[in-house]
Amino acid sequence: MYIEDLKFSLWADFIERDYLDNEFKELIDKKIVNGATSNPAIFKNAILNSDAYLTQLASLQDLSPKEKYEAVAIYDIQKAADILFPLYEAGDDGYVSIEVDPSLCDDADATIVEGKRLFTQIQRPNVMIKVPATEAGYIAMEALTAEGIPVNATLIFKKEQALLCAEAFQKGVAKHGKKVDTVISIFVSRVDRALDKYLAENGIATALTGIYNTAEIYMAIEEMQVQGCRALFASTGVKDDSLPAHYYIEKLLAYNTVNTAPVDTIKAFDADGIKEKALPIPQETIDKHKEELSAIGIDLDEVLDKLIVDGLEAFKEAFQEIMDAL
């Protein structure tokens, strides 16, 4: 844990082979991070832009693009899992996530098959299988947790999504018969990036909608009290230079949560972020902000629905770009 009293963890939202061999170990040794996450966009940047993969890729010429990708990704995930294993063994998270092929997001059976296959191939207990929060995804989440496979539910923007994830995990854990660690990944900064320019033009405080939306979802997850399940705050890097780099970590510091962030964001928080609990936020504060949005014609549900679709498309595009390049 980064903050033991709050049961608050910091996970690095980054995977790249040279980084795993060097800086990642340093961050763990300094007790700054205790987990890691990946997604198709992260792997795309790593595989296509780092020389660390050239030798392995040269040995995989006879494989299909997806087989090449999985060979490379599994190697990195295994490496990260091994580095993190002492933390896992000590009960201090130590998880690393890998996402199923995002093109399967509307196919529950295929997602289940791929999730089980990846978990079996990786052969590490401290791996979370990442599944997008779609109708098919909820079915897959239940099936995977019923097998005792840790799951990271991803691309959550709405409370309704989070509750369906929590229900799926609850059912899966009940079938499995014992605790299975799971996280529900709520995307934060993308909400503000979608709205802040318009809010500023209308005199409404910016860089708050994502915080308030996430705070409301966090409380709903906590109220469910699903064994082994925590809220994870994702998309917490800052794109607005007027905000402190650690803004979305500091403003979402909460009991029983994980924040996964870019390495530079984590370093900034560790250096000078306020380490005091920021959630929960009073519901009346959240409701007042929603009323302000509504008054200038913003339908927040509509905005969040679009962000869900855009997020899925971005992961699919990143994955396809890897396939095309390989």
VENDARA-V648912 format. One record per residue. N is the residue number from 0. SS is DSSP state (2 for helix, 1 for strand, 0 for the rest). PSI is psi in radians with two decimals (none if undefined). D_FIRST is the distance of its C-alpha to the first C-alpha in Angstrom with 2 decimals. Layout:
N,SS,PSI,D_FIRST  N,SS,PSI,D_FIRST
This chain:
0,0,2.48,0.00  1,0,-0.73,3.76  2,1,1.83,5.34  3,0,-0.78,5.27  4,0,-0.58,8.78  5,0,-0.09,8.55  6,0,0.82,6.07  7,1,2.24,5.73  8,1,2.62,4.79  9,1,2.18,7.40  10,1,2.48,9.80  11,1,2.17,13.03  12,0,1.18,16.08  13,0,2.39,18.35  14,0,2.25,20.01  15,0,2.44,22.88  16,2,-0.86,24.13  17,2,-0.67,24.61  18,2,-0.75,21.24  19,2,-0.65,19.58  20,2,-0.29,21.65  21,0,-1.52,20.88  22,2,-0.63,18.48  23,2,-0.79,15.77  24,2,-0.66,15.61  25,2,-0.75,15.60  26,2,-0.63,12.61  27,2,-0.80,10.63  28,2,-0.60,12.44  29,0,0.06,11.64  30,0,0.63,7.81  31,0,-0.72,8.43  32,0,2.65,7.89  33,0,0.53,6.61  34,1,3.08,9.55  35,1,2.66,12.99  36,0,2.72,15.79  37,0,2.90,19.53  38,0,3.00,22.68  39,2,-0.64,26.41  40,2,-0.69,26.64  41,2,-0.80,23.99  42,2,-0.61,25.80  43,2,-0.86,29.12  44,2,-0.67,28.37  45,2,-0.90,27.05  46,2,-0.69,29.91  47,2,-0.29,32.68  48,2,-0.08,31.83  49,0,2.35,30.50  50,2,-0.20,32.92  51,2,-0.28,30.33  52,2,-0.12,31.51  53,2,-0.78,35.24  54,2,-0.80,35.88  55,2,-0.76,34.16  56,2,-0.60,35.82  57,2,-0.45,39.16  58,0,-0.01,38.91  59,0,0.38,38.34  60,0,-0.50,41.57  61,0,-0.03,42.97  62,0,2.81,40.09  63,0,2.82,39.86  64,2,-0.75,37.62  65,2,-0.65,35.07  66,2,-0.67,35.17  67,2,-0.84,34.63  68,2,-0.85,31.68  69,2,-0.66,30.04  70,2,-0.78,30.79  71,2,-0.83,29.11  72,2,-0.76,26.09  73,2,-0.70,25.59  74,2,-0.82,25.82  75,2,-0.72,23.03  76,2,-0.72,20.77  77,2,-0.76,21.56  78,2,-0.84,20.84  79,2,-0.73,17.39  80,2,-0.69,16.69  81,2,-0.71,18.02  82,2,-0.66,15.96  83,2,-0.20,12.71  84,2,-0.71,14.23  85,2,-0.60,13.11  86,2,-0.79,9.43  87,2,-0.78,11.09  88,2,-0.55,13.32  89,0,0.01,10.84  90,0,0.37,9.46  91,0,1.10,6.05  92,0,-1.82,7.60  93,0,0.46,9.71  94,1,2.62,12.09  95,1,2.47,14.79  96,1,2.52,17.34  97,1,2.38,21.10  98,1,2.47,23.55  99,0,2.81,26.85  100,0,2.02,30.00  101,2,-0.31,30.04  102,2,-0.19,33.81  103,2,0.15,33.28  104,0,-0.35,31.63  105,0,0.24,34.71  106,0,1.71,35.36  107,2,-0.81,33.39  108,2,-0.77,35.04  109,2,-0.64,34.50  110,2,-0.74,30.82  111,2,-0.82,30.38  112,2,-0.82,32.35  113,2,-0.68,30.47  114,2,-0.79,27.02  115,2,-0.74,28.10  116,2,-0.81,29.79  117,2,-0.77,26.87  118,2,-0.70,24.52  119,2,-0.75,27.33  120,2,-0.67,28.14  121,2,-0.61,24.66  122,0,0.75,24.38  123,0,2.28,20.64  124,0,-0.35,18.77  125,0,0.66,15.52  126,1,2.33,17.49  127,1,2.33,17.61  128,1,2.17,21.09  129,1,2.20,21.31  130,1,2.19,24.17  131,1,2.56,25.68  132,0,1.40,26.25  133,0,3.04,30.03  134,2,-0.76,32.42  135,2,-0.63,32.42  136,2,-0.67,28.65  137,2,-0.69,28.22  138,2,-0.76,30.55  139,2,-0.69,28.68  140,2,-0.78,25.28  141,2,-0.79,26.88  142,2,-0.72,28.63  143,2,-0.76,25.70  144,2,-0.53,23.39  145,2,-0.43,26.51  146,0,0.02,26.49  147,0,0.28,22.91  148,0,2.14,21.78  149,0,2.46,18.37  150,1,2.44,19.26  151,1,1.85,18.06  152,1,2.18,20.67  153,1,2.91,21.45  154,1,0.83,23.78  155,1,2.20,23.43  156,0,-0.30,25.31  157,0,2.62,26.82  158,2,-0.65,25.96  159,2,-0.70,28.50  160,2,-0.82,26.72  161,2,-0.73,23.37  162,2,-0.63,25.26  163,2,-0.63,27.08  164,2,-0.83,23.91  165,2,-0.71,22.53  166,2,-0.71,25.97  167,2,-0.76,26.07  168,2,-0.69,22.78  169,2,-0.78,24.07  170,2,-0.73,27.30  171,2,-0.77,25.81  172,2,-0.70,23.58  173,2,-0.69,26.71  174,2,-0.66,28.72  175,2,-0.59,26.29  176,0,-0.08,26.17  177,0,3.00,22.55  178,0,2.40,19.03  179,0,2.23,18.30  180,0,2.28,14.99  181,1,2.73,15.99  182,1,2.62,15.10  183,1,1.89,17.71  184,1,1.92,17.73  185,1,2.20,19.49  186,1,2.27,21.24  187,0,-1.17,21.49  188,2,-0.42,23.41  189,2,-0.53,26.17  190,2,-0.81,27.39  191,2,-0.67,27.94  192,2,-0.52,29.55  193,2,-0.43,31.96  194,2,-0.44,33.04  195,2,-0.64,32.57  196,2,-0.76,35.84  197,2,-0.68,37.84  198,2,-0.75,36.06  199,2,-0.70,36.78  200,2,-0.40,40.39  201,0,0.25,40.63  202,0,0.42,39.11  203,0,2.44,35.93  204,0,2.36,32.57  205,0,3.03,30.61  206,0,0.56,26.94  207,0,-0.50,26.40  208,2,-0.79,27.48  209,2,-0.69,24.42  210,2,-0.87,22.18  211,2,-0.72,24.38  212,2,-0.76,24.74  213,2,-0.71,21.01  214,2,-0.70,20.59  215,2,-0.73,23.37  216,2,-0.72,22.00  217,2,-0.81,18.56  218,2,-0.67,20.53  219,2,-0.70,22.66  220,2,-0.78,19.84  221,2,-0.66,18.39  222,2,-0.48,21.97  223,2,-0.53,22.43  224,0,0.90,19.83  225,0,2.25,19.83  226,0,2.20,18.22  227,0,0.00,15.12  228,1,2.35,15.52  229,1,2.73,13.36  230,1,2.42,14.55  231,1,2.27,13.57  232,1,2.07,15.12  233,1,3.04,17.11  234,0,0.94,20.01  235,0,0.23,18.28  236,0,2.66,20.20  237,0,2.26,23.01  238,0,-0.28,26.61  239,0,2.01,28.31  240,0,-0.27,28.80  241,0,-0.21,29.36  242,0,2.58,25.69  243,0,2.57,22.98  244,0,-0.55,21.06  245,0,0.24,17.75  246,2,-0.87,19.62  247,2,-0.14,18.06  248,2,-0.88,14.45  249,2,-0.79,15.59  250,0,-0.18,17.98  251,0,0.29,15.71  252,0,2.11,12.75  253,0,2.74,12.53  254,0,2.42,11.24  255,0,0.79,9.96  256,1,2.90,9.98  257,1,2.49,9.18  258,1,2.12,11.11  259,1,2.20,12.78  260,1,2.81,14.99  261,0,2.67,17.45  262,2,-0.75,16.51  263,2,-0.61,18.72  264,2,-0.75,17.20  265,2,-0.77,13.68  266,2,-0.71,15.49  267,2,-0.74,17.46  268,2,-0.77,14.65  269,2,-0.64,13.04  270,2,-0.84,16.63  271,2,0.33,17.94  272,0,2.63,16.18  273,0,2.18,16.30  274,0,0.82,12.96  275,0,2.54,14.60  276,0,2.27,14.52  277,0,-0.35,17.14  278,0,2.62,17.58  279,0,2.82,19.68  280,0,2.37,22.76  281,0,2.40,26.11  282,2,-0.57,27.95  283,2,-0.56,31.10  284,2,-0.76,29.54  285,2,-0.79,28.59  286,2,-0.66,32.04  287,2,-0.71,33.84  288,2,-0.71,32.31  289,2,-0.67,33.34  290,2,-0.66,36.81  291,2,-0.70,37.06  292,2,-0.80,36.29  293,2,-0.63,38.85  294,2,-0.42,41.41  295,0,0.32,41.51  296,0,0.27,41.79  297,0,2.12,38.24  298,0,1.76,37.49  299,2,-0.67,33.67  300,2,-0.73,33.82  301,2,-0.76,36.10  302,2,-0.79,33.85  303,2,-0.68,30.80  304,2,-0.72,33.02  305,2,-0.68,34.13  306,2,-0.60,30.61  307,2,-0.86,29.83  308,2,-0.81,33.00  309,2,-0.67,32.45  310,2,-0.77,28.92  311,2,-0.76,30.27  312,2,-0.67,33.16  313,2,-0.72,31.08  314,2,-0.69,29.11  315,2,-0.75,32.46  316,2,-0.75,34.08  317,2,-0.74,31.41  318,2,-0.75,31.71  319,2,-0.61,35.50  320,2,-0.65,35.56  321,2,-0.79,33.82  322,2,-0.75,36.41  323,2,-0.71,39.23  324,2,-0.51,38.20  325,0,none,37.83
